[in-house]
Amino acid sequence: MATMGRSFNLTLVVCVLLIVSDMTMAVPTTRACMEIRKTFGPCMPFLKAKGRPLRGKDKPTPACCLGGRKLAAKAKLNKRVGLVIWECVILMVAEIGDHDQRRLPILGRICTLR
């Protein structure tokens, strides 16, 4: 009976370790986010702007769309890389403070990120 309890505890510990290790593998490192910041940085002015996107000159720059396409291509290659990219982008958007929340989701459509 004691062996069964130990076996259950060991199984529980292994499951928790697997879950934690799976979660930590998608945590962005400072170095990874620095690279993503360079690539996605040109999109920050578009995300911080107010008003309806696509009105007049209120469009993302070509550099923004190019960087977005590069990140989208990397994200397609590996799910964990995609999660790290997304986490870094979310951190970047949080840092700029007040921004138009509608702009990040439609950026993919505007720049044809696939």
N, C-alpha and C positions, 0 to 999 in steps of 0.2 A: 504494500500500500504506500509506503514512504517513497519507493522508487517511482511510482506513478505520479506522485506529487512533484518530485524533482524533475521528472520528464516534462510535466506540464509547465513548470516554472522555466525550464530551459527553453522550451518551445516559445513561451511568451517573450522571454528575453531576446531570442533570435529574431522573432517577428518585429519587436520594437526596434532593434538595431537595424534591420533591413529597411523599415519605414523611415527611420531617422537618416540613414545613409542615403536613401533615395531622395529625401527632401534636401539634404545638404549638397548634393551633386548639382542641383539647379540653382544654388545660391550664387549670385554674381560676385566675382572678385573685383577688387579695385582696378586691377589691370584690364580685365575684360570690359568693365564699364568705361574706362578711359578710352579704349578703342571705339566702343559704341558711341560714346559722347562725340568723338571726332567725326564719325560717320553720320550720326543723326543730328548733330548740333545745328546744321543749317535749317532744320525744321522748327526750331524753338521760336523764332519770331512769328511764324505762321500760327503756331499753337497758342501763343500768348495774345495774339490780336483779338479784337472784339468785333462783333457784327457777323453777318451772314457770310460764310466763305463763298468764294467764286464771284463776289460782286466786284466789278471793276478790276483793279490790280491786286486784289486780296487773294492771291493764289500762292501755293508753295513755290519756292525757287527751284530751278532745275537742279541745283546742288542738293536740295532737300530730297527731291524725288530720286535722284541717283543714289544717294545714301540709303534711302528707304529700300530701293530695289536690291542693293548689295546686302543689306541686313535680311531682307525677305529670302534671298537666295540661300544665305547661310542657315537661316532657320529651317528651311525645307530639308536640308541635308541631315539634320539631327534634332530630335525633339528636345533634348536637354539644352542644346545651344539656343534653340528657339525660346525656351523658357528663360534662359539667362538674358537674352536680348530683350525680351518683354519686361523682365524685372528691372533692367537698367533703364529702359525707356520710361517706365512708370516712375522710377526714382528721379529721373531728369525732369519729368513733367511736374512732379511734386515740388522740386526745387524752384521752379519758375514762379510758383505761387499762383496768383489769380490768373486763370486761363479759361478759354472757352472749351468746355468739356465735349462739345460736339465735334471739334476739329480733329482729334486723334482718330476716332473711328472712321471718319470720312477721308482721311489722308490716303489710305490704301486705295480708295476708289479714284481719288483725284490723280494720284501718281501711278495708277494701275499696278499696284504691288500684288503679286500673286505668288 
